Amino acid sequence: MLKKLDVYMNIQKTMQLLVVLLLTAFASACATSTMSKTEKTEAYNQFVESEKLEELKSITVFKFDGWSSLGTEHLIISTSVNRPYLIKLKNRCYDLEFAQTIAIHNIGSSLQAKFDAISVEKNMPQKCYIEKIYKLTKEQKKTLVKIGKEEKEEA
């Protein structure tokens, strides 16, 4: 009878520990995104202004090498020479923030604002037209990726 009680107590302690670990994981997951989509979009737009990013009409000799989603209206595209560019889309591109792959719709070897588009490879791909292209430094890219991932300071 005493052994059964010991086993029960061990199971109960294990379950309590599991609940604490799950709550901790949930709390830290909530802390990874501290801004709403609207707040992030505004923060990216403010970053463009404060950093006085150079707006380009096109990226010549464009060779796509990778990308990072910043939400539904912004993404960072990297070229084969490891140069990052901030892309502002004309409208929201649904599922962009969760996409694993994107397609780039361009003509020739350049990427042009106002004419070219990206799409998320889902059931019904939607073309998301590029409104603006900004040249970034690697440090600016790191800063942009961090936006919304820091914990908010409590007032």
N, C-alpha and C positions, 0 to 999 in steps of 0.2 A: 504494500500500500504506500509506503514511504517513497519507493522508487518511482511509482506513478506520479506522485505529487512533485518530485524533483523534475521529472520529464515535463510535466505540465508547466512548471515555473520557468524552465529553460525555454520552452516554446513561447510562453508569454513574453519573456524578456526579448527574445529574438524578434517577435512581432512588433514590440514597442520600438526597438531599434530600427526595424525596417520602415515603420511609419515615420520616424524622425528623419531618416535618410531620404525618403520620398518627398517629404515636406521641404527639406533643404534643397533638393534638386529642383522642385517646382518653383521655389522662391528665387533661386538663381536663374532659372530659365526665364522667369518674368522680368528679371533685372537686365537681360541681354537686349531687350528692345524697350527703350524708355520713352520713345516719341511716337506719336501717331503718324500716319502716312502724310497728313497735311502738314504737320510740324516738320517732318523730314524734308518734304518738298520745299518748304519755305527756308529751311536751314541750308539746303543745297543752293537755292537761288541767292541767299545772302552770302554764301561762300564765294560764289562767282563774282559778286560785286565787291566784297571786301578784299579778295585776292587779285582783283582786276585781271581776271583770266582773259587770255587772248582768244577772241572768237575767230574761227576759221570758216571759210565758205566750203572748203573741202580738204580731205586728206589725200594728197597725191601719192602715187605709188603705194596704194593701200594693200597691205597683206595682213589679213586678220590672224591674230595669234591667241586671243583669249578675251575674257570679259568677266565683269563683276556687276551684279545687279545692285542698284541702290534704291529700289522701290519700283513703282509702276510708271514713273515718268523720267527716270534718270538711270544711266548705266555707264560703266567705264569700259571702254574697248582698248585693247592693247594690240599694237602692230608687231610684226616680226622683228623689228629693231628695238623691241621692248620700250616703246614710247606709249604712254597712256593718254587717252582722250576722254573727256567727259562728254557724254551725249545727252542732250535734252530732247525728249520726244515731243511731238506736236500734241498728242493726246495720251491718255493713260493706255498702257499696254498690259492688259490683264494677264495674270499668271507669270509676269516677268520676274517678280521677286521670288517665285518658287521654281522657276524653270531650271532644268539641267543643261539644256542646249538652246541655242538660238540660231536662226538663219539670217544672213545678211543679203538684202536685195539691192545690188548696185550694178551699174553698167560700166564695163571697162575696169581699169585698175585704180580707180579713185573712189572715195566715199564722199558724197555731196550732201550738205544740208539742204533741206526743202525738196529734194528729189528722191533720195534713197531711203530705204526703210529696213527695219528688222522685223522678225516675227518669232513668236514662241511656237515651237513645234508641239502642238496639241491636236485634239480632234479636228477643230476648225481654225486653222491658223489665220490670224488677223495681221495685216500689215500695219506696222506702227512707224509712221514717217518721222524722220529726223528733222527736228526744228533747228537745233543749234549744235555746233561742235566746238569744244574748247580744248586747247592744248594744256596738258598738265605736267607738272614735275612728279617724280616718284614720291616726294614728300607730300605733295598736295593730294596725291592718290591715297596715301595712307591716312591722311586726315579725313578725307571724304568718307572712306570706308568705316571709320570710327564713329561718324556722326550717328547719334541715336543709340549707340551701344554702351555709352558711359552711363553711370547711374546719375539720376537727377539729384541735385542738392535740395535738401528740404528747407523750406523757408521758415 
